[in-house]
Amino acid sequence: MKAYVFSKKGKIELRELPAPVLDPSIPEDAYAAILRPKYLAPCSSDAHTVYAGAGPRREDLILGHEGIAEVLETGTMVKDFRPGDLVAVAAVMPDAPEGHGHEGSHFSATKLGRNIDGMWAERFKVPQADQNLARIPAGVSMEAALMAVDMMATGFTAAAAAAKNCGRPDGSGQEVLRTEGLLSGLSVLVIGSGAVGLMAVAAAHSMGAGRIFCIGTDKSRINLDLAVRYGADLYISYRDGHVMYDRAALEMKDIIIDPRANATGDKAVETVLRLTGGEGVDRILICGGGPDVYIKACDMLRYGSGTAVNVAYIEGSGTIPLPIFSLGRGMAGKSFVFTLSRGGRSWVEQMLAVVREGRLDPGLLVTHHLQGFDSIPEALEQMYRRPEGLIKIMVEV
């Protein structure tokens, strides 16, 4: 079969590889499925992996973890899916029948295109199909379903982790997404207005956040428009700190800010501090930014109870610095959480239920469409170059 593999830093190549099969002699394959990709979406993490990463984890690793696919074959122990089913494929997957992926312990999970072969191929295998494939409800567009498997799943993971009370197991071992009131009255700042950041805005809004700030790009109007549509009250340019939208009509406080409270001298940080009277915000959802974003987040967190949740991919190696002053010399009562998106069928189907109910349309994130399997390299490069107006690309295979 044909497949796109990560061959070396900065390059993917089309290779002819053996097609995956279900082997009766391998016990795990009884629970697996073989699928054909129908709709794909290169992720910014794919672009980071190829263009900024250290190189392939192994030879001929097939990339791709966002997709809608047709089931071609199922193992003998798969109960819920049959050949011909069109399904949403969880980007993050519990790796055992009794694994912890449905209980919020994301690191018992595998991920397509990272530690197992992904879906940029004519065929791909999904382990534990009943746990990792999701039914697409009637009336949900392919764009919305495609965005639900990773972008929406990750944005809601960030907001849930920042909430005062997260979903708890219902006794079946599955996560229960309870959105109403989880962030009630709290001020929430989302850093990053890409696809995950926009879904984090939507999630914070659905969880009742009192006021939602978004720091994002000023290069394209569509990011601002979608942030507002998904529930942002204020939109601030990451470059110069200019308030581009203010639903709340907040007054910029004329206060003296200690230079040590803005360790990077960042204009957007100054804007947030002035808008909040120097107090900062209750929760920060980090969905983008460079290594110094954690310094900025620490500076913008409220003392005593502020929590920042990171779901952004961190490039490079080394260490992440934090500002001693804004940490209260270690006693500021601020918390940081670094997490992977929740995964598995349960979480994805909960995302799709939100879409089915008309509460959110993540399909609006798809700004570009390409046709054909051979357009995957072009889509990946566009996600890396980020032309004006691009948020996500859907490739119809």
matplotlib code that plots the C-alpha trace (Angstrom):
import matplotlib.pyplot as plt

x = [0.0, 1.0, 1.8, 3.4, 6.2, 8.4, 11.8, 13.9, 13.6, 11.7, 10.5, 7.8, 8.0, 5.5, 6.5, 5.2, 4.7, 3.0, -0.6, -1.6, -3.5, -5.4, -3.2, -5.2, -2.0, -1.8, -4.4, -4.6, -5.7, -9.0, -9.9, -8.5, -9.9, -8.5, -9.7, -9.5, -9.1, -11.9, -11.2, -7.9, -6.7, -3.0, -2.3, 0.0, 1.7, 2.4, 4.0, 6.1, 7.1, 8.3, 9.8, 11.0, 11.3, 14.4, 13.6, 11.6, 11.2, 11.6, 12.1, 9.0, 6.8, 3.4, 2.0, -1.5, -3.9, -6.9, -9.4, -12.7, -12.5, -14.4, -14.1, -12.8, -12.3, -12.8, -11.3, -13.4, -13.9, -15.0, -18.7, -19.8, -18.5, -18.7, -17.2, -18.7, -19.2, -18.0, -16.4, -14.5, -11.2, -9.9, -6.5, -5.5, -6.2, -6.5, -4.1, -5.8, -9.4, -9.2, -6.9, -7.2, -7.8, -11.5, -10.7, -8.8, -5.3, -4.2, -0.7, -1.8, -2.7, -1.2, -1.4, -1.6, 1.5, 3.5, 4.1, 2.0, 1.5, -0.9, -3.6, -1.7, -1.9, -4.3, -5.0, -4.3, -4.9, -6.7, -6.2, -9.1, -11.6, -14.6, -12.8, -11.2, -13.7, -16.7, -20.1, -20.9, -24.5, -26.9, -26.8, -23.2, -21.1, -17.9, -16.0, -17.5, -16.8, -13.2, -12.6, -14.1, -11.5, -8.6, -9.1, -12.4, -11.3, -8.1, -9.8, -12.4, -9.6, -7.9, -11.0, -12.1, -8.6, -8.9, -12.4, -13.2, -14.9, -14.2, -16.2, -16.0, -16.4, -20.0, -19.3, -18.6, -15.1, -16.0, -15.5, -18.7, -18.5, -20.5, -20.1, -22.6, -21.1, -17.7, -16.0, -18.9, -17.9, -14.2, -12.2, -10.5, -7.7, -7.0, -3.5, -3.6, -6.4, -5.6, -8.0, -7.3, -7.4, -10.8, -12.2, -10.8, -12.8, -15.9, -15.3, -14.8, -18.0, -20.0, -18.7, -20.0, -16.8, -17.5, -15.3, -13.2, -10.1, -8.2, -4.7, -4.3, -3.1, -3.9, -2.9, -6.3, -9.8, -11.3, -9.5, -11.0, -14.5, -14.5, -13.2, -16.1, -18.6, -17.4, -17.7, -14.7, -15.5, -12.1, -9.6, -6.1, -3.3, -0.4, 2.0, 1.2, -1.4, -4.1, -7.6, -9.3, -12.7, -14.2, -17.8, -17.5, -16.4, -13.8, -11.9, -8.1, -7.0, -4.5, -2.3, 1.4, 2.6, 5.8, 8.2, 8.9, 5.2, 5.7, 9.1, 9.1, 7.8, 5.1, 2.4, -0.4, 0.5, 0.4, -3.0, -4.4, -3.0, -4.4, -7.8, -7.9, -6.7, -3.3, -5.0, -4.7, -7.1, -8.4, -7.6, -5.3, -5.5, -2.2, -2.9, 0.0, 3.0, 6.8, 8.8, 8.4, 4.6, 4.9, 6.6, 3.8, 1.1, 2.6, 2.6, -1.1, -2.4, -4.2, -2.4, -3.7, -5.8, -4.7, -4.3, -2.7, -3.3, -1.0, -2.1, 0.4, 3.2, 6.5, 9.3, 13.0, 14.7, 16.1, 14.2, 11.2, 11.9, 9.4, 9.5, 10.4, 8.6, 5.2, 5.7, 5.7, 9.2, 7.6, 4.5, 2.1, -0.5, -0.4, -0.6, 0.5, -0.9, 0.7, -1.5, -2.3, -5.8, -8.2, -8.8, -10.9, -14.4, -16.2, -14.6, -15.0, -18.6, -19.3, -17.8, -20.0, -23.0, -22.3, -22.2, -25.4, -27.3, -26.4, -24.4, -21.2, -20.1, -16.4, -16.7, -16.2, -12.5, -12.1, -11.1, -9.5, -10.3, -8.0, -8.9, -6.9, -4.5, -1.6, -2.5, -1.4, 2.2, 0.7, -1.7, 1.1, 3.3, 0.4, -0.2, 3.5, 3.6, 0.2, -1.0, -3.4, -6.9, -5.9, -7.0, -7.5, -7.4, -9.6, -8.3, -10.9, -9.1]
y = [0.0, 3.7, 5.6, 8.9, 8.4, 10.7, 10.1, 12.8, 16.2, 18.5, 15.8, 13.2, 10.7, 8.5, 4.8, 1.5, -0.5, -3.8, -3.2, -3.9, -7.1, -8.8, -11.7, -14.5, -15.6, -12.2, -12.0, -8.2, -8.3, -9.9, -6.5, -4.4, -3.0, -2.2, 1.1, 3.2, 7.0, 9.2, 12.6, 13.8, 16.9, 17.5, 18.9, 21.6, 18.9, 17.0, 20.1, 20.6, 16.9, 17.1, 20.6, 21.3, 17.9, 15.9, 13.3, 10.1, 7.9, 4.9, 4.0, 4.4, 5.8, 6.7, 10.0, 11.3, 11.2, 13.3, 11.5, 10.0, 6.5, 3.6, 0.3, -2.5, -5.4, -6.1, -8.6, -11.5, -9.8, -6.4, -6.0, -2.5, -1.9, -3.7, -3.3, -0.3, 1.8, 5.4, 6.4, 9.1, 7.8, 9.0, 10.7, 9.5, 5.9, 3.8, 0.9, -2.0, -3.2, -2.1, 0.8, 4.2, 6.3, 6.6, 7.6, 10.7, 9.0, 10.0, 8.6, 5.0, 5.8, 5.4, 7.9, 7.4, 8.7, 8.9, 5.5, 3.5, 4.0, 6.8, 7.2, 8.8, 5.5, 3.6, 1.3, 1.6, -0.4, 0.8, -1.2, -1.8, -0.7, -0.7, 1.8, 4.0, 4.3, 6.7, 6.7, 9.9, 11.1, 11.8, 15.5, 16.1, 17.3, 15.6, 18.9, 19.0, 15.3, 15.7, 18.6, 16.8, 14.0, 16.2, 19.9, 19.9, 17.0, 18.9, 22.3, 20.7, 18.8, 22.0, 23.7, 20.6, 20.4, 24.1, 23.7, 23.6, 20.2, 17.9, 15.0, 12.0, 8.3, 7.2, 3.7, 2.3, 3.6, 6.3, 10.0, 12.0, 15.5, 17.8, 21.3, 23.6, 25.7, 24.1, 27.5, 29.6, 33.1, 32.6, 34.7, 32.6, 33.6, 31.5, 31.9, 31.0, 31.5, 28.5, 25.6, 24.2, 27.7, 28.4, 25.2, 26.1, 29.4, 27.5, 25.0, 27.8, 29.4, 26.2, 25.8, 29.1, 31.2, 34.7, 36.5, 35.0, 36.7, 35.4, 36.4, 35.6, 36.5, 39.8, 38.5, 37.2, 38.4, 35.0, 34.0, 37.0, 36.4, 32.8, 33.6, 36.0, 33.5, 30.8, 33.1, 35.3, 38.6, 40.2, 39.5, 40.9, 41.0, 38.9, 41.2, 44.6, 44.0, 46.0, 45.1, 44.2, 43.3, 44.0, 42.7, 43.6, 47.2, 46.9, 50.0, 49.9, 50.8, 53.6, 51.8, 51.4, 47.9, 46.7, 45.8, 42.6, 41.6, 41.5, 39.7, 39.7, 43.2, 41.8, 44.2, 41.6, 40.8, 44.5, 44.8, 41.8, 43.2, 46.7, 45.3, 43.3, 46.0, 44.2, 41.1, 38.8, 36.0, 32.9, 30.3, 30.3, 27.7, 27.6, 26.5, 28.1, 30.3, 29.9, 28.8, 32.1, 31.7, 30.1, 33.2, 35.3, 32.9, 33.0, 36.8, 36.9, 34.4, 35.6, 35.1, 32.5, 30.3, 30.8, 27.7, 27.4, 24.4, 23.6, 21.5, 23.2, 21.3, 22.4, 22.5, 21.9, 20.7, 22.2, 23.8, 26.1, 29.2, 30.8, 34.2, 34.3, 37.5, 36.3, 33.0, 34.9, 33.5, 30.1, 30.9, 32.5, 29.7, 29.3, 26.0, 24.6, 21.5, 20.0, 17.5, 15.5, 15.5, 13.0, 10.2, 7.2, 6.6, 7.9, 11.4, 11.7, 10.7, 13.2, 15.9, 14.7, 14.8, 18.5, 19.1, 17.0, 19.1, 22.3, 23.8, 24.2, 23.8, 23.0, 22.5, 26.3, 25.7, 24.1, 27.0, 25.1, 21.9, 19.8, 16.7, 13.5, 11.3, 13.0, 16.4, 15.4, 16.9, 20.2, 20.3, 19.6, 22.4, 24.8, 24.0, 24.8, 28.0, 29.2, 31.5, 34.2, 33.0, 29.3, 27.6, 23.9, 22.0, 19.0, 16.6, 14.4, 11.2]
z = [0.0, -0.4, 2.8, 3.8, 6.2, 8.2, 6.6, 8.0, 9.6, 7.3, 4.9, 4.4, 1.6, -0.2, 0.3, -0.7, 2.5, 3.5, 4.3, 7.9, 8.6, 11.4, 12.5, 14.2, 16.0, 17.8, 20.6, 20.5, 16.8, 17.8, 19.2, 16.4, 13.1, 9.7, 8.2, 5.1, 5.6, 4.0, 5.5, 7.1, 8.8, 9.2, 12.7, 13.8, 15.9, 12.7, 11.2, 14.4, 14.4, 10.8, 10.5, 14.0, 15.7, 16.3, 13.6, 13.2, 16.2, 14.0, 10.4, 8.1, 10.8, 9.2, 10.4, 10.8, 13.8, 12.8, 10.6, 9.6, 8.2, 6.8, 8.6, 6.3, 8.6, 12.3, 14.7, 16.0, 19.4, 18.0, 19.0, 18.0, 14.5, 11.1, 7.6, 5.9, 9.0, 8.7, 12.0, 13.8, 15.0, 18.4, 18.1, 21.6, 22.4, 25.5, 25.0, 26.8, 27.3, 30.9, 30.3, 32.1, 29.0, 29.8, 33.4, 32.6, 32.9, 29.4, 29.6, 29.5, 25.9, 22.5, 19.7, 16.0, 14.1, 17.3, 18.8, 16.4, 12.6, 11.7, 9.1, 6.2, 4.3, 2.1, 5.1, 8.9, 12.0, 15.2, 18.4, 20.7, 18.1, 20.5, 22.7, 20.0, 17.2, 17.6, 15.9, 14.1, 14.9, 12.1, 11.1, 12.1, 9.2, 8.2, 9.0, 12.5, 13.1, 11.9, 14.2, 17.2, 17.3, 18.4, 18.2, 20.2, 22.4, 23.3, 23.9, 26.2, 28.0, 28.8, 30.1, 32.2, 33.8, 34.7, 36.2, 39.9, 39.5, 36.5, 35.2, 37.5, 36.5, 36.4, 37.6, 34.1, 34.0, 31.4, 31.8, 32.2, 30.6, 32.9, 31.5, 33.1, 35.9, 36.1, 35.5, 36.8, 37.5, 37.0, 34.6, 31.9, 29.5, 26.5, 25.0, 21.3, 18.7, 16.5, 16.3, 19.9, 21.4, 19.7, 21.1, 24.5, 24.3, 23.3, 26.2, 28.8, 27.5, 27.8, 31.4, 32.4, 32.7, 33.9, 31.5, 28.7, 27.4, 24.3, 23.2, 19.6, 16.1, 14.5, 11.1, 10.1, 10.9, 10.9, 14.2, 15.9, 14.4, 15.5, 19.0, 19.4, 18.0, 20.3, 23.4, 23.9, 25.7, 24.8, 22.1, 22.5, 19.8, 20.9, 19.1, 20.5, 23.2, 21.3, 22.4, 19.1, 20.6, 24.0, 24.5, 28.2, 27.6, 30.3, 31.3, 31.1, 34.7, 35.0, 37.5, 38.1, 37.3, 38.9, 36.1, 37.9, 37.5, 33.7, 33.4, 29.6, 29.2, 27.0, 25.8, 25.9, 29.5, 30.4, 28.8, 30.8, 34.0, 33.3, 32.4, 35.6, 37.9, 38.3, 39.8, 36.7, 35.9, 37.6, 34.9, 31.9, 29.1, 27.2, 23.6, 21.8, 22.2, 22.6, 25.6, 27.3, 27.3, 30.8, 32.2, 30.7, 32.1, 35.5, 35.4, 34.4, 37.0, 40.1, 43.4, 45.8, 43.4, 39.8, 37.6, 34.2, 32.0, 29.1, 26.1, 23.7, 22.0, 23.3, 20.7, 21.3, 24.5, 27.7, 30.5, 31.0, 33.2, 35.6, 37.1, 40.8, 41.5, 40.1, 41.9, 45.1, 45.6, 45.6, 47.7, 45.3, 45.4, 41.6, 39.8, 36.4, 34.8, 31.6, 30.0, 26.9, 25.4, 26.8, 24.4, 23.5, 22.2, 25.3, 25.1, 21.3, 21.4, 24.1, 21.9, 19.0, 21.3, 22.0, 18.3, 17.6, 20.2, 18.3, 21.1, 19.1, 15.5, 15.4, 11.6, 11.3, 12.0, 8.5, 6.3, 3.5, 1.6, -0.6, -2.6, -3.0, -1.1, -2.9, -1.5, 2.0, 1.7, 0.4, 3.4, 5.8, 4.4, 4.5, 8.2, 8.8, 6.7, 8.0, 5.2, 6.1, 6.8, 7.4, 10.6, 9.5, 6.3, 5.4, 2.9, 1.2, 0.3]

ax = plt.figure().add_subplot(projection="3d")
ax.plot(x, y, z, "-o")
ax.set_aspect("equal")
plt.show()
